[in-house]
Amino acid sequence: MNSSHTFQSQQDYIRDWIPYQDEHLDHPLAREAPLGERLCECGREGSWRCKSCLGEPLFCYDCIQRSHFRTPFHRVERWGGVRDTLHHLGYLRQEYTYI
């Protein structure tokens, strides 16, 4: 059986990958440490992010509480990757309405 595949060593694969390394490494690093100012949409410093919201936007303390009024199970983090809950922020309230 005649095979047209050639053997590549690990070094060959790495050499092929090197031109693309910045493209592949910039995205995960930007998620951990956004470039530029870390501002909330209100203009204040964004020290919170929501891992459940699309795009993982940055929020200030007040905006993360206000924007998550109806999403109490979203996963929030303080800057630096410290996981927290909206309950620990003193925000989650249980309100019952009886009909």
Secondary structure as GFF3:
##gff-version 3
##sequence-region A 1 99
A	DSSP	alpha_helix	10	17	.	.	.	ID=ss1
A	DSSP	three_ten_helix	18	20	.	.	.	ID=ss2
A	DSSP	alpha_helix	21	32	.	.	.	ID=ss3
A	DSSP	beta_strand	48	50	.	.	.	ID=ss4
A	DSSP	beta_strand	58	59	.	.	.	ID=ss5
A	DSSP	alpha_helix	61	67	.	.	.	ID=ss6
A	DSSP	beta_strand	76	78	.	.	.	ID=ss7
A	DSSP	beta_strand	82	84	.	.	.	ID=ss8
###
